[in-house]
Every structure is written in C-alpha cells, then in structure tokens.
Amino acid sequence: MINFLLLSLLSGVIELGSVLLGIKLGVPVAGIILFPFWYQLGNLLMSYLPRKKSLYLFMLAIVILGTIINSFSWSYIVLAIQLVITSYCIQAAREKNKKSCPTWLKRSFRIGGFAISAIFVSCNGQIILIASIFFSVLLLLRGTTIERVASGKKKYQGISLVMIFHQIHYFVYTYIMPIYLYQNTKSFIAVAIAFAITWIVYLSPQVIVEKSGNVKYKKVFFVGHSFLAVCLGLMAWMSRFGCTEGVLCCWLLTGFGGGTVFCIKHLCSKYEKMNMDLSENIGHVVGPFLAVCICYYFPNIEITALAFVSCISVVVALLSAIIVVVKERKNG
C-alpha cells in the first residue's frame, strides 16, 4: 500500500508540476496546458496498451534517453513524450491497489503531491521524472503490482456521458488557474498550495454528506452541480471585468459543487455497471485538449472563455443526468 501512496504523491507532483514548469520556461499558455494533456493521455493509454515487462523496459529507456537529450538542449516534444510514458507507468504500477485503497487516503497523497509540486521545476522536471519512472518500472518488473485482468475482468456496459462531461468541465478550466494565480503572485509555492486547498474543498462534500447518513444521491448531485454551474458562470463574468478576488473565490467554491461527483454512479442502476474509470479518463483527455484549442483561438481572454465552456459542460452533464433518471423511472 505504501508504494501505491507514494506513486499517488508523485502523480500529483507531475500533473501540476508540469504546468509550473511550463510557466518557468516561458511556454505560451496553450503549450503550457498541453503538458498536463500529455500526462492525462498517459492515463488513458492504460485502457489500450498491453501489460508487458518488455514494454516497461522500453519506456524506461525512452525516458532516460529523453533526460540525456534535455540535458544538452531543452525540447518540448521530448518532455511531452516523457510525461506520457511516466504517467502510463505510474498508473500501471498503481493499478492493483487502486480499488482497495480508501478514496480519501489516495486523494490525500495526491493533494500532498500538488502541495509540493513546485519541486518539479528543478532541473526542468528531469529529477522527478527519472525517479518516478525508475520506481514504477521496478515495481512492475517485480510483478507485485501487475494486475492480472485477462480472466476475471469485470464486465462493463458502456460509458457514462454524465461522468465524461463532469470531467470535461473540470479539466477545461483547472490548468488555467495556476497560470492565472502565478500572474498575480509570482510564486510557484503559493500556486501549489492554493491548488491543493481547492482539492481539500473538493473532497469535503463526500465526507460531509456520507457522514450525515441516508444520502439522497440524486438530490445531492443536482443541487451540487447546479451550484457548480452558477460558480463557473460567475467566474466567467467576473474575469471579464478583471475582478481577480471574485474569480479566485469562485474557483474555491467550485469544489463544493464538483465534489458531488461521487453521486454520479448512483443516478441509476445502469450506472453502477458502467466503466467509470474509462469515462473519467476520456474526460481527462478531452477537457485539456479543448482548453488548448480555446486558449489558441481566444488569447488574452482565456479565463473567461474556459470558465464559460466549463459552465456549459456542467449544464450538459445536468441535462444528461435528467435524461438518465427519467428513462429509468419510465422503464422501472
């Protein structure tokens, strides 16, 4: 379990740290957000690449070669490849204990990774990437973390549009916020701590609601996501008028609405059998990809545009959830 938690910590460091590194290197906004896109792409590949030790060794060699290349002259493409590969190996090494580890515990270590992610900017991220890939591949070669999923694999029935659009909403706007905050603080440490705090807020709804007992999941979801849509709409409006304090306040408050994501699988009986992991990973990749496109075509108003698109994604998730609930009632 300790290995799993350490990998969760490293994943947080790399995910947010890649954004901070992009800021340090002076990469354009769209290029900065592409860094976490590559990280998320590595997660998505978990659903498609084979679990082979020869593949892990090949990936290790590629990351080491990338470090050698970046030691002489920094290359965006090389770093992007390193992020994809390292992310994939970390997730592969985490796979076995992912379901057995309590959600609050693994997320706590991920939040810890966010809080210390400023360390990633040292040596252009190479120290953390090399340490992460070596640790992950070592565990994978030992075979202690490789999940044998071929024979007893759980049968899933489709993917969840509600979950996909929920994840899209978050990953459309989340990576612009560290950039925005850094522009106002000029401190990587402040950015990392603030990002970690938003995740603490994000975790609080599930803890509060489930401790109250007799949870009405559908009601919590619709109330929470309606509140989330309002917060994002206000964020878009306030950013348009340069209200920095209002934007940051809305950013913090979005966690209370977004934190009701745990209710999605309870919207209907069909959702309990869907592949939520794949649904999440699709949203994780589509979200930052949309963000990159938006930042490229709408420079100088990135916060406004991204918050607006995020708000629309939440509305689509709400409408999709209504359709799902109504259909079950008709069929029930």
Secondary structure, DSSP 8 states (H G I E B T S, - for coil): -HHHHHHHHHHHHHHHHHHHHHHHTT--HHHHHHHHHHHHHHHHGGGTS---HHHHHHHHHHHHHHHHHHHHS--HHHHHHHHHHHHHHHHHHHGGGTTTS-HHHHHHHHHHHHHTGGGGGGGGGHHHHHHHHHHHHHHHHHTSS----SSS--------HHHHHHHHHHHHHTTHHHHHHHHHH--HHHHHHHHHHHHHHHHHHHHHHHHHSS--HHHHHHHHHHHHHHHHHHHHHHHHTT-HHHHHHHHHHHHHHHGGGGGGGGS-GGGGGS-HHHHHHHHHHHHHHHHHHHHHHSTT-HHHHHHHHHHHHHHHHHHHHHHHHHHHHHH-
